[in-house]
Amino acid sequence: MDTHAPASTAVPLEQTARSAVRTLIIGSLLVKAGGFGWDFLAYYVGDGTGHGTTAAGGALTAFGIGWCLGQASAGALTDRLGQRTALVTLMILSAGACLALTIATSLPALLAVAVCLGLTMEAHRPAVSAAINEAIPSEAGRTRAQTWTYFASNVGIAVCGGAGGYLAHHHGYRALFVVNAVVCLAFALIARRTLAPRPPAADTPRVTYRQIWSDPTLRWITLVAVCSMICAYGLVSVLPLLMTDDNLPATAFGAAMVANTIAVLVLTPPLMRLLVGRGDTVRFPFVPVLATGSAILGLGITIAAFQHTVTGYAIAAVVLVPGEVFYSVAVGAYISTAAPSGATGRYQAVISGATALASLPPLGIALALEAGGRPLVAILLAASAALAGLACIPLARSLRARTTDTDHWS
């Protein structure tokens, strides 16, 4: 069921709204490309401050805790105060957290800053998703735009790794965090100039998180997202731990991220045409696409667990890319059709919160690496992907049941 009313605005207004969406997607790419605070947090804590691999895993876990809390707040702020207010406020706070990282050296201080960084680093996602769903009337159009947002984020993350490895080698980690702060402030300015300074319409019915969690499809896709993203975000959380264990420098991580970036740029357009096409409806049901993406992500990160060279890690980073695209298309299709009016921010916050939960395992991965070596790490990651695939079965059943419930939010 499509919960969005047909667009009734004049063509120039619709074009203006689409232009704003394009600007926000580009801004998403920039803020992820400059997101050195998270991408190099493990290297900074483990190597830059000399606290070791276990401490680095703990810092990433602290970041994930903050991320989980921050997504719920970002979704609520977006739906209640409007997209512009939420984005500007949270991006300014993110810049402050990045600057705090430049002066923190003790492990307790670094863990506290990591939590603050997690609270704000992904704050743009709910607002951008809400803007997309308001601006684009067709299901396929919204799916494409949501997917391009994920694509922009993936490209940004990969660029961040490549550029950050070079900058860290020549200018140190603290310079990275200053650049990150500047990028966050720039995105706040972009949001202020692009988005309308108004809250959601007064007659829009309020949808609470309690109502949202009554939707079984959201509960099941959240489980799938957590398990899949444990594998996908292994690119920026597990790989640094494995590479540190191999005594590889930050430039090696940058090389793997560059390989991932090239694969994203080459593979995303044809895969998008395959899965979504150019019409007003998507080509395939999103659950099989989601299950396929989860399987590919599991394969890629399991391959990474057994690598010891820059070339091996780069190959694993490339294998992950089709899984990222399939996952992004599937989640974009879900957000574009499942979220009721006035609740897109919260729906996106829950999905992003699932990816935040997926960022919590690095400490466990670090401990598993010490206790059982690479085979144990591979088993844990492969099991996560398998659970994601199995959870797609009840997700499909819930979706079929939901099509008969047209008054879910009444």
C-alpha positions as CSV (number, residue, x, y, z in Angstrom):
1,M,0.0,0.0,0.0
2,D,1.4,3.4,-1.0
3,T,0.7,5.8,1.9
4,H,1.7,8.9,-0.1
5,A,-0.9,11.1,-1.7
6,P,-0.4,12.1,-5.4
7,A,1.6,15.2,-5.8
8,S,-0.6,18.3,-6.2
9,T,1.9,21.1,-6.3
10,A,2.8,23.0,-9.5
11,V,5.6,21.7,-11.7
12,P,8.0,24.5,-10.7
13,L,7.5,23.7,-7.0
14,E,8.0,20.0,-7.7
15,Q,11.2,20.8,-9.6
16,T,12.4,23.0,-6.7
17,A,11.7,20.1,-4.3
18,R,13.6,17.6,-6.5
19,S,16.5,20.1,-6.7
20,A,16.6,20.3,-2.9
21,V,16.7,16.5,-2.8
22,R,19.6,16.4,-5.2
23,T,21.4,19.0,-3.1
24,L,20.9,17.0,0.1
25,I,22.1,13.8,-1.6
26,I,25.3,15.6,-2.7
27,G,25.6,16.9,0.9
28,S,25.3,13.4,2.2
29,L,28.2,12.3,0.1
30,L,30.3,15.2,1.3
31,V,29.6,14.7,5.0
32,K,30.4,11.0,4.6
33,A,33.5,11.7,2.5
34,G,34.7,13.9,5.3
35,G,33.6,11.6,8.1
36,F,37.1,10.9,9.4
37,G,36.0,10.9,13.0
38,W,34.5,7.5,12.7
39,D,36.5,5.9,9.9
40,F,39.8,6.6,11.7
41,L,38.6,6.4,15.3
42,A,40.0,2.8,15.6
43,Y,43.4,3.8,14.2
44,Y,43.6,6.9,16.3
45,V,42.7,5.1,19.6
46,G,44.7,1.9,18.9
47,D,47.7,3.4,17.1
48,G,47.7,7.2,17.3
49,T,47.2,7.3,21.1
50,G,48.8,3.9,21.8
51,H,45.9,2.3,23.6
52,G,45.9,-0.9,21.6
53,T,43.5,-3.1,19.5
54,T,41.1,-3.9,22.3
55,A,40.7,-0.3,23.3
56,A,40.1,0.6,19.6
57,G,37.3,-2.0,19.5
58,G,35.9,-0.5,22.7
59,A,35.9,3.0,21.2
60,L,34.0,1.8,18.1
61,T,31.5,0.1,20.4
62,A,31.1,3.3,22.4
63,F,30.5,5.1,19.1
64,G,27.8,2.5,18.3
65,I,26.0,3.1,21.6
66,G,25.9,6.8,20.8
67,W,24.7,6.1,17.3
68,C,21.8,4.0,18.6
69,L,20.7,6.8,20.9
70,G,21.3,9.5,18.4
71,Q,19.2,8.0,15.6
72,A,16.0,7.9,17.8
73,S,16.5,11.5,18.7
74,A,17.2,12.5,15.1
75,G,14.1,10.8,13.8
76,A,11.9,12.5,16.4
77,L,13.4,15.9,15.8
78,T,12.9,15.6,12.1
79,D,9.2,14.6,12.4
80,R,8.4,17.2,15.1
81,L,10.6,20.2,14.4
82,G,11.2,19.9,10.6
83,Q,14.1,18.7,8.5
84,R,16.0,22.0,8.5
85,T,16.1,22.5,12.3
86,A,17.1,18.9,12.9
87,L,19.9,18.9,10.4
88,V,21.4,22.3,11.3
89,T,21.3,21.6,15.1
90,L,22.8,18.1,14.9
91,M,25.5,18.9,12.3
92,I,26.7,21.7,14.6
93,L,26.9,19.3,17.5
94,S,28.7,16.8,15.3
95,A,31.3,19.4,14.5
96,G,31.8,20.0,18.2
97,A,32.3,16.3,18.8
98,C,35.0,16.2,16.1
99,L,36.9,19.1,17.6
100,A,36.7,17.4,21.0
101,L,38.4,14.4,19.5
102,T,41.4,16.5,18.6
103,I,42.2,17.2,22.3
104,A,41.1,13.9,24.0
105,T,44.0,11.5,24.8
106,S,43.1,9.4,27.8
107,L,41.0,6.3,27.2
108,P,38.0,7.5,29.3
109,A,37.9,10.8,27.5
110,L,38.2,9.1,24.1
111,L,35.3,6.7,24.9
112,A,33.2,9.7,26.0
113,V,33.9,11.6,22.9
114,A,33.2,8.5,20.8
115,V,29.7,8.3,22.3
116,C,29.1,12.0,21.5
117,L,30.4,11.4,18.0
118,G,28.0,8.6,17.5
119,L,25.1,10.7,18.7
120,T,25.4,13.1,15.8
121,M,27.4,11.5,13.0
122,E,24.5,9.9,11.1
123,A,21.9,12.6,12.1
124,H,21.4,13.6,8.5
125,R,19.8,10.4,7.3
126,P,16.2,10.7,8.7
127,A,15.9,14.3,7.5
128,V,17.1,13.4,4.0
129,S,14.7,10.5,3.8
130,A,11.8,12.7,4.9
131,A,12.7,15.3,2.2
132,I,12.7,12.6,-0.4
133,N,9.4,11.1,0.5
134,E,7.8,14.6,0.6
135,A,9.3,15.7,-2.8
136,I,8.8,12.6,-5.0
137,P,5.4,11.2,-5.8
138,S,6.1,7.8,-7.4
139,E,7.2,4.7,-5.6
140,A,10.0,4.0,-8.0
141,G,11.2,7.6,-7.9
142,R,11.4,7.5,-4.1
143,T,13.2,4.2,-4.2
144,R,15.7,5.5,-6.7
145,A,16.3,8.6,-4.6
146,Q,16.6,6.7,-1.3
147,T,19.0,4.3,-3.0
148,W,21.1,7.1,-4.4
149,T,21.4,8.5,-0.9
150,Y,22.8,5.1,0.2
151,F,25.0,5.2,-2.9
152,A,26.3,8.7,-2.0
153,S,27.0,7.6,1.5
154,N,28.9,4.5,0.4
155,V,31.0,6.5,-2.1
156,G,31.6,9.0,0.7
157,I,32.7,6.3,3.1
158,A,35.1,4.9,0.5
159,V,36.5,8.3,-0.4
160,C,36.9,9.0,3.3
161,G,39.1,5.9,3.7
162,G,41.3,6.7,0.7
163,A,41.7,10.4,1.3
164,G,42.0,9.9,5.1
165,G,44.7,7.3,4.8
166,Y,46.8,9.8,2.8
167,L,46.1,12.8,5.1
168,A,46.7,10.8,8.2
169,H,50.1,9.7,6.9
170,H,51.2,13.2,6.0
171,H,49.4,15.4,8.5
172,G,48.3,13.2,11.4
173,Y,45.0,12.1,12.8
174,R,44.0,15.4,14.5
175,A,44.1,17.2,11.1
176,L,41.5,14.7,9.9
177,F,39.1,15.5,12.7
178,V,39.4,19.3,12.1
179,V,38.5,18.7,8.5
180,N,35.5,16.6,9.6
181,A,34.3,19.4,11.8
182,V,34.5,21.9,8.9
183,V,32.5,19.5,6.6
184,C,29.8,19.1,9.3
185,L,29.5,22.9,9.5
186,A,29.3,23.1,5.7
187,F,26.5,20.6,5.6
188,A,24.6,22.5,8.3
189,L,24.9,25.6,6.1
190,I,23.7,23.6,3.0
191,A,20.7,22.4,5.0
192,R,19.9,25.9,6.2
193,R,19.9,27.3,2.7
194,T,18.2,24.4,1.0
195,L,15.3,23.3,3.3
196,A,12.2,25.3,4.2
197,P,12.3,26.7,7.8
198,R,9.1,25.1,8.9
199,P,7.9,22.2,11.0
200,P,5.6,19.4,9.6
201,A,2.1,20.5,8.8
202,A,-0.1,21.0,11.9
203,D,-2.8,18.6,10.6
204,T,-0.4,15.7,10.1
205,P,-1.3,13.0,12.6
206,R,1.4,12.3,15.2
207,V,2.9,8.8,14.9
208,T,4.8,7.6,18.0
209,Y,7.7,5.1,18.2
210,R,5.3,2.8,20.1
211,Q,2.9,2.8,17.0
212,I,5.8,2.3,14.7
213,W,7.1,-0.7,16.6
214,S,3.6,-2.3,16.3
215,D,4.4,-2.8,12.6
216,P,5.8,-6.4,12.4
217,T,7.4,-5.6,9.0
218,L,9.5,-2.9,10.7
219,R,10.6,-5.3,13.5
220,W,11.7,-8.0,11.0
221,I,13.5,-5.7,8.6
222,T,15.3,-4.2,11.6
223,L,16.6,-7.6,12.5
224,V,17.7,-8.2,8.9
225,A,19.3,-4.7,8.8
226,V,21.3,-5.3,12.0
227,C,22.7,-8.7,10.8
228,S,23.4,-7.4,7.3
229,M,25.0,-4.3,8.4
230,I,27.3,-6.1,10.8
231,C,28.8,-7.5,7.6
232,A,28.6,-4.3,5.5
233,Y,30.1,-2.0,8.2
234,G,32.8,-4.5,8.7
235,L,34.4,-2.6,5.9
236,V,35.1,0.4,8.2
237,S,35.0,-1.4,11.6
238,V,36.3,-5.0,11.2
239,L,38.9,-4.3,8.5
240,P,40.9,-1.8,10.6
241,L,41.1,-4.3,13.4
242,L,42.2,-7.1,11.0
243,M,44.7,-4.8,9.4
244,T,46.1,-3.6,12.7
245,D,46.5,-7.2,13.7
246,D,48.6,-7.6,10.5
247,N,50.6,-4.5,11.3
248,L,49.5,-2.8,8.1
249,P,49.5,1.0,8.1
250,A,46.6,3.4,7.6
251,T,47.5,3.8,4.0
252,A,46.7,0.1,3.5
253,F,43.2,0.7,4.7
254,G,43.0,3.6,2.4
255,A,44.0,1.4,-0.6
256,A,41.2,-1.1,0.3
257,M,38.7,1.8,0.5
258,V,39.8,3.2,-2.9
259,A,39.2,-0.3,-4.4
260,N,35.7,-0.2,-2.8
261,T,35.1,3.3,-4.2
262,I,35.9,2.3,-7.7
263,A,33.7,-0.8,-7.5
264,V,30.8,1.3,-6.2
265,L,31.2,3.8,-9.0
266,V,31.4,1.1,-11.7
267,L,28.7,-1.4,-10.4
268,T,26.0,0.8,-8.9
269,P,24.5,2.3,-12.1
270,P,24.0,-1.0,-13.9
271,L,22.7,-2.7,-10.8
272,M,20.3,0.2,-10.2
273,R,19.0,-0.2,-13.8
274,L,18.6,-4.0,-13.2
275,L,16.7,-3.7,-9.9
276,V,14.7,-0.5,-10.3
277,G,14.6,0.4,-14.0
278,R,13.4,3.8,-15.3
279,G,9.6,3.5,-14.9
280,D,7.3,4.4,-12.0
281,T,7.3,0.9,-10.4
282,V,10.2,-1.2,-9.1
283,R,11.0,-4.4,-11.0
284,F,11.3,-6.9,-8.2
285,P,9.8,-7.4,-4.7
286,F,12.3,-6.0,-2.2
287,V,12.6,-9.0,0.1
288,P,14.4,-11.3,-2.4
289,V,16.7,-8.4,-3.2
290,L,17.3,-7.9,0.5
291,A,18.1,-11.6,1.1
292,T,20.5,-11.6,-1.9
293,G,22.3,-8.5,-0.7
294,S,22.7,-10.0,2.8
295,A,24.3,-13.2,1.4
296,I,26.8,-11.2,-0.7
297,L,27.7,-9.0,2.2
298,G,28.3,-12.1,4.3
299,L,30.5,-13.6,1.6
300,G,32.6,-10.4,1.2
301,I,33.4,-9.9,4.9
302,T,34.1,-13.6,5.5
303,I,36.6,-13.5,2.7
304,A,38.2,-10.4,4.4
305,A,38.6,-12.4,7.7
306,F,41.2,-14.7,6.0
307,Q,43.3,-12.0,4.3
308,H,46.7,-10.7,5.3
309,T,47.7,-8.5,2.4
310,V,46.6,-5.2,1.0
311,T,45.5,-6.9,-2.3
312,G,43.5,-9.5,-0.4
313,Y,41.6,-6.9,1.7
314,A,41.0,-4.8,-1.5
315,I,39.4,-7.9,-3.2
316,A,37.1,-8.4,-0.2
317,A,36.2,-4.7,-0.3
318,V,35.1,-5.1,-3.9
319,V,33.1,-8.3,-3.3
320,L,31.0,-6.3,-0.7
321,V,29.8,-3.8,-3.2
322,P,27.0,-5.7,-5.0
323,G,25.7,-6.6,-1.6
324,E,25.7,-3.0,-0.5
325,V,23.7,-2.0,-3.7
326,F,21.1,-4.8,-3.3
327,Y,20.7,-3.9,0.4
328,S,20.4,-0.2,-0.4
329,V,17.7,-0.7,-3.1
330,A,15.7,-3.0,-0.8
331,V,15.8,-0.7,2.2
332,G,15.1,2.3,-0.1
333,A,12.0,0.5,-1.4
334,Y,10.8,-0.2,2.1
335,I,11.2,3.3,3.4
336,S,9.6,4.8,0.3
337,T,6.4,2.8,0.7
338,A,6.0,1.7,4.3
339,A,6.5,5.0,6.2
340,P,3.2,6.8,6.9
341,S,3.0,10.6,6.3
342,G,4.7,12.4,9.2
343,A,6.7,9.4,10.3
344,T,9.4,9.0,7.6
345,G,12.0,10.4,9.9
346,R,11.2,7.8,12.6
347,Y,11.1,4.9,10.1
348,Q,14.5,5.9,8.7
349,A,15.8,6.4,12.2
350,V,14.8,2.9,13.1
351,I,16.6,1.5,10.0
352,S,19.6,3.7,10.7
353,G,19.5,2.7,14.3
354,A,19.7,-0.9,13.1
355,T,23.0,-0.1,11.4
356,A,24.0,1.6,14.6
357,L,23.5,-1.6,16.5
358,A,25.6,-3.3,13.8
359,S,28.5,-1.0,14.8
360,L,28.6,-2.5,18.4
361,P,30.3,-5.8,17.7
362,P,33.9,-4.5,17.0
363,L,34.9,-5.0,20.7
364,G,33.5,-8.6,20.4
365,I,35.4,-9.1,17.1
366,A,38.6,-7.8,18.7
367,L,38.2,-10.3,21.6
368,A,37.3,-13.1,19.1
369,L,40.4,-12.3,17.1
370,E,42.5,-12.7,20.2
371,A,40.7,-15.8,21.5
372,G,40.1,-17.8,18.3
373,G,41.9,-16.1,15.5
374,R,40.6,-15.5,12.0
375,P,38.4,-18.7,11.8
376,L,36.3,-17.6,14.8
377,V,35.9,-14.1,13.3
378,A,34.8,-15.6,10.0
379,I,32.3,-17.9,11.7
380,L,30.7,-15.1,13.6
381,L,30.4,-12.9,10.5
382,A,29.0,-15.7,8.3
383,A,26.4,-16.6,11.0
384,S,25.3,-13.0,11.1
385,A,24.6,-13.0,7.3
386,A,22.8,-16.4,7.6
387,L,20.5,-15.0,10.3
388,A,19.7,-12.0,8.0
389,G,18.7,-14.3,5.3
390,L,16.5,-16.4,7.5
391,A,14.8,-13.3,8.9
392,C,13.6,-12.4,5.4
393,I,11.2,-15.3,5.5
394,P,8.9,-13.9,8.3
395,L,9.5,-10.4,6.8
396,A,7.9,-11.6,3.6
397,R,5.0,-13.2,5.5
398,S,4.4,-9.9,7.5
399,L,4.3,-7.9,4.3
400,R,1.7,-10.2,2.7
401,A,-0.4,-9.8,5.9
402,R,0.0,-6.1,5.9
403,T,-1.5,-5.7,2.4
404,T,-4.8,-6.7,3.9
405,D,-4.6,-4.2,6.8
406,T,-5.4,-0.8,5.2
407,D,-6.2,0.8,8.5
408,H,-2.9,0.0,10.3
409,W,-2.5,3.6,11.5
410,S,-6.1,4.5,12.1
